[in-house]
Amino acid sequence: MSIEQPWVEVITVARVNEFHKEAIARFGGPMSFAVDGCLEQCLGNAWTAEQYQEERSLKAGLIFAAYLLFYLANDHCYTDGNKRVAWMSLVYILRHYDLTVDVSDDDAVSFMNDVASGRVNARAVSDWIADRLDVTGPSLS
């Protein structure tokens, strides 16, 4: 019997795998399957970070999205495309919470390279995203 994880209301392993397939089709690289359990671990760790966030003034879902981006970019669940999958997952989750991030493609690429290189930790990821949230649209607190 499998236990349904709480994050499936927001994003699923299947959806993350679809992002990988799309990223490889659009930008190239070897198509690969995720390392067994890697996506579930990334999702679980990010969900836990959201549940234990100390900064309650942050928008709902922001910590989950930010930490998932961090874990997916750094845990190398796939042979290639991890940063792309991480970014696509971030945007998808933010959209679920009626949030968007206002950032140029060049800034996003530079940021993702910093995240994947270890120059940015998970908390700094959430701060970077929070500073760039588009506050003109509807959002949930």
N, C-alpha and C positions, 0 to 999 in steps of 0.2 A: 504494500500500500504506500503510495507516495503522498507526501504532505504538500499541499499547495502553499507556496511561499507568498508572503504578504505583498511583495513588490510586483506580482503579476498583474495587479490592477493598473500599474503604471507602465511597465515594460517587461518583456519576457525574453528568455534565452533565444527563442525562435526569432524574435524581432531583431535582437543583436546580430544573430547569424545572417538575417536578411540584409542588415546594414553592411556586413562584411562582403557579402556577395555583390551588393550594389557598388561598394567602394572599389572592389577589384575590377568589376566590369567597366566602371567609369575611368579609373586612373591607372589600371594595370597592376601587375604583381601576381604571384602565385596564389591560386585558390587553395585554401587549406581548411581543414576542420579544426575547431577549437580544441585545445588540450582538454582532456576529460576533467570535468569539475571546475575548470578555470573560470568560466563565465558565472557559474553559480556562486563561486567564492567571491568574485568581484561584486556581484549584485548583493550578496548577503552582507559583505563588509560595508558597502556603501549604505545599505538600508540601516544597518546598525549605527553607523555614524549619524544618520538623520535622526534616529530615535534618541540618541544620547547628546544631541547638540546642546551646547550650553548657551548659545546666543539665540534666544527665543524670538528676537526681533527680526531674524532673517526670514525671508519668504519661505513658505511651505514648499518642500521639494528641492530647494536650492542645494542643501548639503548633500542630499542623495545624488543629485545630478553631478555636482562637483566631484564628490568622492568617487562616483562611478567613472567619470572621465579620468581621474587620476589612476585608479586601479587598472582600467582597461589599457591605458597608455603605457603603464609600467609593468604589468604582469605578463605581457606577451602571450596572450591566449592563442593568437594566430601566428603563422609564419611571417605574414606581411599585412599591413593595413590596420594595425592596432590604433594608431593615432586617429586615423580617419573614422574608424568604428567608434572610438571614444567621443569624438566631436559630434558625430551623427547621433549618438545616444544622448549626449548632453542636450542638443537642440530638441530632440524628441521629448525628453522628460520635461524640459522647461515649457514646451508647448502644451503638454498635458496639464500643467499648472497655470496655463494662460500667461506664461512669461516668454520673453524673447531677450536675446542678448544683442546689443548694438556694437558690432565690431567688424572691421574690414577683414577681407580674406587674408591679406598679408599679416595683419596683427594676430589673427587666429593661428596661422601657420607658425609664426614665430613663437607664440605662446605654447603651442602644442610641442614644438621642438624643445622648449625650455622644460616643460613638464616631463617629457620622455627622457631627457638627459639627466634628470635629478636636480636641476637648478631650482625647481619649484616644488614645495611640499603640498600635501592635500589641503591643509588649511589655507595656504596662499592661493590655491586654485579657487576655493569658494569666495575668498575676498576679491580676487580678480574678476570673477563672474558677477558678483554682487555690485561691483563698481560699474559694470557695463550693462546692467539690466535696463531694458527699455521700459521706462516707467510711464510711458504715454498710453499704453494699452491696459486692459483690465488685468488685475493680479489678485492672488489670494494671499492672505497673511496667515 
